[in-house]
Amino acid sequence: MAEAFPVKPKLRPTSSKLTPTPEAKYWRSFKIPKDIETTPSKSFTFPINSIAFSPVAPHDFVATHSASVSIFSGKTLEPKPTISSFSDTAAAVSFRCDGKLLAAGDLTGTVHVFDANSRSHLRRLKGHAAAVRSVSYPRAADKLHLFSGGDDSVVKYWDVTTEKCVFNLLGHKDYVRCGDASPISDEMFVSGSYDHRVRVWDVRVSNVSSVMELNHEKPVESVLYLPSGGLIATAGGNFVKIWDVIGGGKLLYSMESHIKTVTALCMGKVARGSGEEAEENRILSVALDGYMKVFDYAKLKITHSLRFPEPLLSVGFSPDCSTRVIGTSKGNLYIGRRKAKVESEEVVGGMQWKIVEDDPGRKVLRPSYFKYFQRGQNLKPSEGDYLIKRRKKVKMAEFDKLLKKFRHREALVAALNRRNPESVVAVMEELVARKKLMKCVSNLDTEELALLLAFLQKYSTMPRYAGLLTRLANKVVELRAEDIKSSDQLRSYIRNLKRDVEEEIRIQQSLLEIQGIISPMLRIAARS
Amino acid sequence: MFTGGKSFVSLPPAFSNDAKRLLVCTGNTVSIFSTSTGLQTCELEGHEAQVTSVIVVPATNPTSKVLCYCWTSSLDGKIRYWDFAAPELMKTIDIRFRIHSMVIPSLLHPRNDSTGKLPDLYAYISTEDVKQEGKPSSFGIQKCNLTKSRIVGGVTLAETRKPGHVTISPSGKYIGTCEKRKLRIWEIPAKDSEHVGYKKVRLHHTRSITTMAFHPTERVVAAGDVTGRILLWRGVGRETFSNSKSSNGRMNTDGEDRPGVRDTDDADSCTTWHWHSSEVNVLFFSSDGAYLYSGGKEGVLVVWQLDTGKKKFLPRIGSPLLYFINSPDPTLSSISCADNQIQLLRMPSMEILRSISGIKLPSSHMDMYEGFGSVVVFNPTAGLIAVPAENYRVQFYSLFDDREISQVQICERNHQPGDEITVKVNLVALSRDGSTMCTVETRLPEEGIGSLVTLKFWVCGSQKKQVSLSTVIYEPHRDAEISCIAFRPTGNMAVSSSHGGDFKVWVHRHELTPKDETVQRSGWKCHAVGSYKKKPMSTAAFSSDGSVLAVAADKVITLWDPDRNTLLAVIGDSLEPITNLTFIGKSEYLVSASASRGSKSSNPQLTVWSMSKLCVAWSYRLDIEAITCSMDDSTFAVLARSKPNGSADESSQHAEDMILLFNAEKAVPLSVWFVSKAQGGGLSFVSSDEDKVSGTKATDEVLAYINGAREYVLLNPHSEQDISRQRGFTNLDDTDTHGYASVYGELPEFSLKADQTAFPSMPSGKTWKGIFSGPSHALPPLPKLCSDFLESLLERRSGVVE
């Protein structure tokens, strides 16, 4: 039994791009929201050194650039007024665990503490002799202390209320450029320095030297406590290392897929479906090579990588998995936002109000109502249901239907009207197989001939179609010379066609010349 | 001798009385197929020439429906009577004329015998009396007394110049035949005896009539002509036939109210219907007489409502229709198609239930393009052949089981039977392990534009059931045609040679994507391109270990290292272009055949080259059609065509061509077979399993030869002993559905396992305990059991003696 096959264009060589994995789809779903795409305030002229997200909803975020700190609304992504009470470039920023306070270090060596809402300047912590490039609040519950690390190779533990330095933690021999607090303990934190060392500190046991020392073998640009509190990721040089702190500082893995220096790390989450269990943690790393890589440290595999046109300096990911921010050395801020699933979920003043959409007392549908007749149409089958597949309908384009009825000329015109060169060529090839193409060409009226000539002019020098179309163009001119002569419009098409063909001939000639130059060389190379 | 690949559609098939079996004339035998499974159940063997008709004795009452008797006639001049349930020959009548067609009218109308004695049974046969050489043989329709086994002397209904097909009306009252532009119809008297007069009517038409049909109840005759017209005569023979029955003596002789009827023809009216664009092959009235089925070259079955002339269609059958037969079961009928396929139709809805397909026949169009290899391809390890068919498909056919395995759509195009061929599958190649298939399809250009050669690589799954497309390559050798594709025996490499003067080596690659190791892409890529002095490359072959690639460049053979693509040596200078090239097994010899295609070559040659000395070992002057070599030892076989001028004496017409078996070291052939129709034939060694073919134990390779008409024979190359065969016929599955199951289908959990255990219907080595085991209704027929039983006893005793 013969079936009806639609006309298909020739296959094209597929590139090595595969269908995106769900993970890649997830990371690509962070798109620049349309409404803020055009706002110029997203780009600053100075490098964005640091980005931090507020730990509480709606997860505002801050970015430091030049001598100011910009706060962005986590809800609308609109910039709030900036804090610019710095005397030098702000270098590091951190939110307190309740999101109410904000600490920022600058290059003069001062750590400033602000109210995140009112932006009022609350404290100045002075003590560092050189620039402060690392500030972090404890992440668990402690609201009174913070750590900072400076270019004077000292890590300081501050009591914020009294503006006093509690401990000077010594041990690093070069600039301390990064630090992170443990997510489970208020007393543990980690710092990384340009002396290639990463030190883990515990303010309970000792105030003299570090609990643990890890050798990263390159100046450390960023450190990150992983959510379990037992693992640390360090970045420096063009690699990221994962360490097991509980297991005595054992190196677990070294991820070496960046080409240039990795500048920042942050935690990312992949939300699969809904609920906490469905979330999987990833490490996001950005580097000067312009790549953001997503690393799955459970499988020790890179799951996604994304390229940006500029060197990247800082990265941030909102705890609710909705926003991803990347800062570049040229001052651009790449904000990616995923479409929230439940739009109605709103957070007002820390309390959550859910607007319940389907009210329980729903009306029972009656046949008097239009929707009664549409009920169940969008019903999805549940797992145990037995599915009876409807036979798949073969999709027939208009030219396919016409070809099936042997209306060849109309099929050709229908294909030409669709302006898809592949399908036009496919229809032409089918007509050749039926030995009807010449007949079609000679039957076209003037308007349709103009359509064909326009198509030929456009595509007959294209390498993929040239084999068929140049010969066809020749035939068309031969067959319809009389009609072309009598119409101005057609003559103009022919003029254009002639021009294109002449240009193509020039190209071919120069290619031949090049081939003439190369082929003796190849022969000599083959002989030796 | 094991033969197969016969045509199922040379003659109309016949249904058994219970419509569970279909009797199909296949060459010298009648094959019986089960209509519920579409598989062959048994075979009636006995005729020595082609069977020309098969007539099932119809059931006269419901109880005799289970009776399975049939009459067959054959070109060997014998009429045989069979019980096809057993199957068993009951009676043979030798009439010494070649029989082209036979009808038995008296079977159709029940005979009421007052005397208690059955009247004699008469058959009307279209015979050919072969006279002396040089004189044309005479044809005629004669009468034969089947009861007394002799021809009724003096009764010759018609003398014709060509063998005519005799058509019988469903009531058995009339028989007719069409000859050129006229129909001849005879009335068969209700009480047939040896001496009885016949009334006849002639109907004339202006075109050659191709087929005719009788209305089941009325005196209506339909005929189709070569232009596609259907003529419908009503009231045929009102004058002639009704004169005897004077009760309705309405004389209607006025010429003017007989529309359409030619001058003196005896009919009331003649209507013409014209839908078919070419020759009508099928005409058949439905059993109630309300509809007329017609079909022709378009592959569309048209159902005409007889009273109104309204039409209904069953389109896209895909091949020209040849016969339409309905069965005693009103829901089942069959169409025979020209592509050697019988379609079983569910009747009122006209949907195709299943099809019984034989080997695809070579299409007449394919001969037009000489040099295109429309030859079948062998898969030696699995015993399969791949046959390119007209409808852009490749059929896999099992040589040992003699049935189709599967079909693969090579090119997604709609096939209209009867269209001019512009796209065709030229070449098919199978790798030695059968895991990869390679096809080449060519689209012919229209006025020099739009030609396209496409090379496709396919991956075959297990058992050839599923074949999936792996790689498509457009214009692999620019616009030059591909002459040959050869696979490397060790795998993962293929070579395609073209007439355009180059060859390409293709390799199979798996690509692991860098990011995700789970997704694997595999495909064929061009590995190397080679050419030798721009000469057209006609054929290529790999050595059995895959280390040497031999490519024939016009008249010389070039040897290459396929991995590094370096030319190793050039040997030979034959007189004609080389057409065939094969390395002989694991020996150091290469055999080549050269001939110029198209024009008859003057210097064809078969040459064996020694690879160690790079020189000719020995050669013959033979026109070679095909070469094959055994996989293990150094024997090879060639299919040689004798020269056309050598066939001066006509007696040797059938032994024109021969198969020669050689050992590469000696120039003396080991054995010779004479065959016919070698043009376009193929030859291959095929490894056989011992359980399938009980040949000699010395070798497990048999030689398969397929001729131009796609009939094949398996020969035993090493001894005179024929390959006897035990064919695995499936038992007729009697699990018919009635009642609940016929309406709602099978109950899912209810399995009839006990019934499905195939009960062997052939002699088996089981002891008598095994023979009678199983439920009594599933036992084979008693005569069969008896011989088995006795045989088993004999075996046991011989065992005791040893």
Interface residues (C-beta under 8 A of the other chain):
Chain A: M1 A2 E3 A4 F5 K8 K10 L11 S16 L18 T21 I302 K404 M428 E429 E430 L431 V432 A433 R434 K435 K436 L437 M438 G467 L468 R471 L472 K475
Chain B: G299 R316 I317 G318 Q343 I352 N391 E412 R413 N414 H415 D419 E420 T422 V423 R443 P445 E446 E447 G448 I449 G450 L452 V472 Y474 E475 E511 T513 K515 D516 V519 R521
